[in-house]
Amino acid sequence: MKRAHRTAHARIWMVLGLLLPLTFLAILALRQTPPVDRPAVLIEAPAGGTPAEATQ
């Protein structure tokens, strides 16, 4: 009985060790949106810029 338990335990962990990362990576790959669907983000200078930047 002890040997069968160890074998089953090892197989279960082997399956989980392979399936969980693959599932996680598949979910991440499927939920990404293409760049054309993302709105444009305006990158602005910080409010406390240097005086040389303020005169432009």
MINUPA-449790 format. One record per residue (C-alpha): x, y, z. Coordinates in pm, whole numbers, plus 50000, padded with zeros to 5 digits. Layout:
// MINUPA-449790
XYZ ...
// end
This chain:
// MINUPA-449790
500005000050000 502805024050082 504505019849743 501235025149549 500615057049743 504075070349659 503655061949292 500255078849272 501585109149460 504555112349225 502345109648916 499845135249044 502595160449119 504235153948783 500965161348603 500315192448812 503875204348761 503435202448384 499835213648344 499735243448580 502535263648412 501245255148065 497725265948163 499035298148316 501045306848005 498125298447776 495805321247974 498345349647956 498795344947583 495065344247513 494125374947715 496605399047555 495045424047319 496775433546996 498455467946991 495885482146744 493085477146997 494835496147271 494175533547305 497025557747253 498605569847576 500005605147581 503355606647757 503755640647918 506665657348090 506505658748469 504905689748618 508095700948797 510355702848491 513545723248456 513285760248359 514825753548016 511965730047936 509385754848065 510435782047818 509835760347512 
// end
